[in-house]
Amino acid sequence: MVVGPFEQLSLPDGGAAPLYLLRYDASGGLSSPQTAQRLREDAAAGATDVFLFSHGWNNVFGQALTRYRSFIAGYLAQRVELGLPTPSPYRPLLVGLVWPSASFLRPGEEGPQIAAAGPDDPAALADAFHTERMLQFVTEDLDARGAAELSELVDGTQRLPEPQARRAVEIVRDAFAAGGDEAGAVAAPTVAGLLDSWARLDGVDKPVAEAETFGTAAVGAATAGAATAQLQPDAAGIGFFDPRTILRTATVWKMKGRAGAVGAHGVAPLVSDLLNGSSARLHLIGHSFGARLLLSALTAAQVSRPARSMLLLQAAINRWCFAGDVAGTGRAGGYRPTLARVEQPVLATLTSHDDALRKVFHLVMRGDHLGEPDIAAFGDEERYGALGGYGPAGAAGAVTLPILDPGQPYALPPDAEVVAIDGSRTLGGHGDVSNPSTWWLLHQLTRPV
């Protein structure tokens, strides 16, 4: 990757805005320090606005760059189309984060019907290959004993009896469910609870076809039709479990923890430098687990002034994360302090069409507590669902507004800390976050005051 701006993007007024791309490793280590230094110098030299973008699940460098270009191009084109004013003076800097969010799941994978496949069936071979890659992804963070035991349990089978399934849950729970949360230890979910989630994700309570994706990585059940009937476990605990489901669950846990670690340990120093070392207005835009990354960054940053705005697009975080009292527990949500670090209300989209966050998230991210960053979700979706699926809960002054068409101004309540934008009318699934409705939301946050 080049040192300094990756490219210059043309602005409607004839100027140009530099686009910086900063790469981070899985623990939050900065892999492009010279570019970051150039960015700090550029911001301090008179930038008026810094736009900091974070992609979500299952993006590699090229995909992240494409998504950033698409969103920025749409945002700029809409300014021309609607004749929107710009602040004066106006010298924006654009920053796209690139963090290792890709698992080894095939994009769009829903899983073939393995039971009916022959030894040379391409679909069966492809599924076996990607299951193997999932196993590698999960076991690379286990100790040697745990990796060996999990491999022996799940290798070469699509029918795992309950005793073996219980042991597989114990291995991955101890490795991932309580890890990666920067606010301290997390009480791990119970084995019985996770077995119940596993059964539900395998299709006991809903059709397998309803399983959607976080970004492009399938997290739901992987079988259909007759194969599902053979693999479904009994809800009372007698039967067989599909081992691919627990591997998918572990990959989601791992990415959740990684997003928090990259934000708290890697991006937080950048946010601190941008807010302390320049006078630029900082705008934060995050999608899916990228929303968690930016919240973790702003929460952990040491700042002397607040960011200007934050736009969370289909955030894959617990809906109680901003609460003053999380579901009557007496604890504040882990990201509640972040609200005081943003000048404007935090805007968070939700849509009824996001099956990943409305039907899967609360089962995959099952735990014993509520609120981020201590835990994600467990139990029923209304109390423990995702912010991008059901909107915020327990946040003082939180309101929900319908998504508006471009050109229709939002009346954001001045005393609201969080404003949920119900995008069910214009937003499709989990990844449908770059369109005229979302560009317009960012314009509402960045308009001259």
Secondary structure as GFF3:
##gff-version 3
##sequence-region A 1 449
A	DSSP	beta_strand	7	10	.	.	.	ID=ss1
A	DSSP	beta_strand	16	23	.	.	.	ID=ss2
A	DSSP	alpha_helix	33	44	.	.	.	ID=ss3
A	DSSP	beta_strand	49	54	.	.	.	ID=ss4
A	DSSP	alpha_helix	61	82	.	.	.	ID=ss5
A	DSSP	beta_strand	92	98	.	.	.	ID=ss6
A	DSSP	three_ten_helix	114	116	.	.	.	ID=ss7
A	DSSP	alpha_helix	122	139	.	.	.	ID=ss8
A	DSSP	alpha_helix	144	154	.	.	.	ID=ss9
A	DSSP	beta_strand	160	161	.	.	.	ID=ss10
A	DSSP	alpha_helix	162	172	.	.	.	ID=ss11
A	DSSP	pi_helix	173	177	.	.	.	ID=ss12
A	DSSP	alpha_helix	191	201	.	.	.	ID=ss13
A	DSSP	three_ten_helix	208	210	.	.	.	ID=ss14
A	DSSP	beta_strand	213	214	.	.	.	ID=ss15
A	DSSP	beta_strand	217	218	.	.	.	ID=ss16
A	DSSP	alpha_helix	225	231	.	.	.	ID=ss17
A	DSSP	beta_strand	240	241	.	.	.	ID=ss18
A	DSSP	alpha_helix	243	261	.	.	.	ID=ss19
A	DSSP	pi_helix	262	267	.	.	.	ID=ss20
A	DSSP	alpha_helix	268	276	.	.	.	ID=ss21
A	DSSP	beta_strand	281	287	.	.	.	ID=ss22
A	DSSP	alpha_helix	289	300	.	.	.	ID=ss23
A	DSSP	beta_strand	309	313	.	.	.	ID=ss24
A	DSSP	three_ten_helix	336	341	.	.	.	ID=ss25
A	DSSP	beta_strand	346	350	.	.	.	ID=ss26
A	DSSP	alpha_helix	355	355	.	.	.	ID=ss27
A	DSSP	pi_helix	356	360	.	.	.	ID=ss28
A	DSSP	alpha_helix	361	364	.	.	.	ID=ss29
A	DSSP	alpha_helix	381	384	.	.	.	ID=ss30
A	DSSP	alpha_helix	387	390	.	.	.	ID=ss31
A	DSSP	beta_strand	399	402	.	.	.	ID=ss32
A	DSSP	beta_strand	418	422	.	.	.	ID=ss33
A	DSSP	alpha_helix	436	446	.	.	.	ID=ss34
###
